[in-house]
């Protein structure tokens, strides 16, 4: 049997590649996004890096109404305290100042489950009049070693972020 001509092989490959490709897919539904409802800074919707619009998350708890539970441990005297804070709040406990900027939790239908908070920790050392920032970043409940507040006396961690999602009871 003689080998086929290279052009006929290419033509056959292109024909097979085109099989099944249609310009319209009957399962595709185009839903326009009403951009008039998407206010800047509202936390709902937005724009991806490629310019495509992100869907709005209606029904999720607004950031100002979320409540994070932050744990503080004094390793020197083994005293642990929990603080319930809203984003933007600051708590001062002795020489420690905790500031919560944000807290997040994955939706119940998403995996893996994650709970995190953006926390700033300022501590006043002995013989010092000013507080020094020792940590500023995200802390994660399920991955405490991802970001660690490195201080010889105090330990800070996230315990919870209370918020709701659409469909939560």
C-alpha positions, 0 to 999 in steps of 0.5 A, a space after each residue: 500500500 502506498 503512503 498518502 499524500 501529505 496535503 490530504 493527511 492535513 486536509 483530513 486532520 482539519 476536517 476532523 478537527 472541525 467536526 462537532 464545532 458549531 458557532 452556537 452552543 445550544 447549552 450556552 446562555 448569555 446573561 447580561 450584567 447590570 453594571 449600574 448596580 455595581 458601585 465601586 467599593 461596594 464589595 459586590 461584583 468587580 472586574 477581573 484582570 482581563 476586563 471581564 465582569 465578576 458576578 455580584 455576591 448578593 446576600 453575603 454579609 457585608 464586611 462591616 457586619 462580619 465578626 471575627 473571633 481573635 485569640 491572644 495568648 500571653 505565653 509568660 503567664 499562660 493567659 488566653 483571651 478571645 476578642 470578638 471584633 468587627 473590621 476596623 475595630 481596635 482592641 488594646 489589652 495591656 501592651 498589645 494592640 490588635 486591629 482587625 482590617 477584614 475577615 473572610 470565610 469560604 462559602 459552605 459549598 466551596 472546598 477547602 474550607 478556610 477562615 481568615 482575618 487580616 490582622 495588625 499586631 502592635 506591641 509596646 516593649 518594656 521601657 518604650 513609649 511607642 508601640 511597634 508593629 510586629 505583624 500585619 497580614 492574613 492569619 488562617 484558622 486551618 493553616 496557622 503555620 502559613 503566617 505566624 505572629 512571631 513574638 517571644 511573649 504573645 501569640 495571636 490566631 484566628 478562631 472564627 469569622 461569623 458571616 452568612 451566605 445566600 441560602 444559609 439558614 
